Amino acid sequence: MPKTIESSTQKEKNSNSKNLIDLCLMKLFKKITIYFMGMAYIYVGIRHFVDPDFFLAIMPDYLPYHLEAVYISGICEIVLGALLLIKKYRRIAGWGLILLLIAVFPANIYLAQNENAQHAIQISETAALIRLPFQALFIGLAYWHTKD
């Protein structure tokens, strides 16, 4: 009888250890995604100013103020990416990034539908279509980053 209790207790300890390891790995993975995405947003935001023609090429015709919109979205990416790196502001950065990703989604749809836009940034129609679901992944990551 004591062996059964001992083995049951040992199984519980092993399970708790595994759960602790899984939790630590998930926290590490989350931290990596926070810093990777923060730096990626800052980089892409800077590219809005260094190479605005790239972003102008995928702006839908029906939207006004193309250059201004490119610069505003670039500023938002830089600021929100930087805020994502600061724990105190991570929640607001995550929500801001979700709104930004939704706001720029029409440009991604336009790119997927418009051959001229695809040629302008040297991307295939297939690649433009593959990019679309990644927006959902980025929104999911931004939402995850709003949680402690």
C-alpha positions as CSV (number, residue, x, y, z in Angstrom):
1,M,0.0,0.0,0.0
2,P,2.7,2.6,0.8
3,K,4.2,2.0,-2.7
4,T,0.9,3.0,-4.3
5,I,0.8,6.2,-2.3
6,E,4.4,6.9,-3.0
7,S,4.1,6.3,-6.7
8,S,1.0,8.4,-6.9
9,T,2.8,11.3,-5.1
10,Q,5.8,10.8,-7.4
11,K,3.5,11.0,-10.4
12,E,1.9,14.2,-9.1
13,K,5.4,15.8,-8.5
14,N,6.5,14.8,-12.0
15,S,3.3,16.3,-13.5
16,N,3.8,19.5,-11.5
17,S,7.4,19.7,-12.7
18,K,6.3,19.2,-16.3
19,N,3.6,21.9,-15.9
20,L,6.2,24.3,-14.4
21,I,8.6,23.6,-17.3
22,D,5.8,24.1,-19.9
23,L,4.8,27.4,-18.2
24,C,8.4,28.6,-18.2
25,L,8.9,27.7,-21.9
26,M,5.6,29.5,-22.8
27,K,6.7,32.6,-20.9
28,L,10.0,32.5,-22.7
29,F,8.3,32.1,-26.0
30,K,6.0,35.0,-25.3
31,K,8.9,37.2,-24.3
32,I,10.7,36.3,-27.5
33,T,7.6,37.1,-29.6
34,I,7.2,40.4,-27.8
35,Y,10.7,41.6,-28.5
36,F,10.8,40.2,-32.1
37,M,7.4,41.7,-33.0
38,G,8.3,45.0,-31.3
39,M,11.6,45.3,-33.3
40,A,9.8,44.2,-36.5
41,Y,7.1,46.9,-36.1
42,I,9.8,49.5,-35.5
43,Y,11.8,48.4,-38.5
44,V,8.8,48.3,-40.8
45,G,7.7,51.7,-39.4
46,I,11.0,53.2,-40.3
47,R,10.7,51.7,-43.8
48,H,7.6,53.8,-44.3
49,F,9.9,56.9,-44.3
50,V,12.9,55.4,-46.0
51,D,10.9,53.7,-48.9
52,P,7.4,55.2,-49.0
53,D,7.0,54.2,-52.6
54,F,6.8,50.5,-51.5
55,F,3.8,51.3,-49.3
56,L,2.2,53.8,-51.7
57,A,2.1,51.0,-54.3
58,I,-0.3,49.0,-52.2
59,M,-2.6,51.8,-51.2
60,P,-6.1,51.2,-52.5
61,D,-7.2,53.9,-55.0
62,Y,-10.3,54.7,-53.0
63,L,-8.4,55.9,-50.0
64,P,-7.4,59.6,-49.9
65,Y,-4.1,61.1,-48.8
66,H,-1.9,58.2,-49.7
67,L,1.5,59.6,-48.6
68,E,0.0,61.0,-45.4
69,A,-1.5,57.6,-44.6
70,V,1.8,55.9,-45.2
71,Y,3.6,58.3,-42.9
72,I,0.9,58.1,-40.2
73,S,0.9,54.3,-40.3
74,G,4.7,54.4,-40.1
75,I,4.6,56.6,-37.0
76,C,2.0,54.3,-35.4
77,E,4.2,51.2,-36.1
78,I,7.3,52.8,-34.6
79,V,5.5,54.1,-31.5
80,L,3.5,51.0,-30.9
81,G,6.4,48.7,-31.6
82,A,8.5,50.7,-29.0
83,L,5.7,50.6,-26.5
84,L,5.4,46.9,-26.9
85,L,8.9,46.6,-25.6
86,I,8.0,48.4,-22.3
87,K,6.0,46.2,-20.0
88,K,4.1,49.1,-18.5
89,Y,2.7,50.1,-21.9
90,R,2.5,46.6,-23.5
91,R,-1.3,46.3,-23.0
92,I,-2.1,49.6,-24.8
93,A,0.5,48.8,-27.5
94,G,-1.2,45.4,-28.1
95,W,-4.6,47.0,-28.5
96,G,-3.1,49.8,-30.7
97,L,-1.4,47.2,-32.9
98,I,-4.7,45.3,-33.3
99,L,-6.4,48.5,-34.5
100,L,-3.5,49.3,-36.8
101,L,-3.5,45.8,-38.3
102,I,-7.2,46.1,-39.0
103,A,-6.7,49.6,-40.4
104,V,-4.0,48.5,-42.9
105,F,-5.8,45.3,-43.9
106,P,-7.4,46.9,-46.9
107,A,-3.9,47.5,-48.4
108,N,-3.2,43.8,-48.1
109,I,-6.5,43.0,-49.8
110,Y,-5.7,45.5,-52.5
111,L,-2.3,43.9,-53.0
112,A,-3.8,40.5,-53.3
113,Q,-6.3,41.7,-55.9
114,N,-4.2,44.1,-57.9
115,E,-1.6,42.9,-60.4
116,N,0.0,46.4,-60.7
117,A,0.5,46.6,-57.0
118,Q,2.1,43.1,-57.0
119,H,4.5,44.1,-59.8
120,A,5.3,47.3,-58.1
121,I,6.6,45.6,-54.9
122,Q,7.8,42.5,-56.8
123,I,5.5,39.9,-55.2
124,S,3.5,37.1,-56.8
125,E,-0.2,36.9,-56.5
126,T,0.2,33.7,-54.5
127,A,2.6,35.4,-52.1
128,A,0.1,38.3,-51.7
129,L,-2.7,35.8,-51.0
130,I,-0.5,33.9,-48.5
131,R,0.1,37.2,-46.6
132,L,-3.6,37.7,-45.8
133,P,-4.0,35.1,-43.1
134,F,-0.8,36.3,-41.4
135,Q,-2.7,39.4,-40.4
136,A,-4.9,37.2,-38.2
137,L,-1.7,35.7,-36.7
138,F,-0.3,39.1,-36.0
139,I,-3.6,40.2,-34.5
140,G,-3.6,37.1,-32.3
141,L,-0.1,37.8,-31.1
142,A,-0.9,41.4,-30.4
143,Y,-3.9,40.2,-28.3
144,W,-1.7,37.7,-26.5
145,H,0.7,40.5,-25.7
146,T,-2.0,42.5,-24.0
147,K,-2.2,39.7,-21.4
148,D,0.2,39.4,-18.5
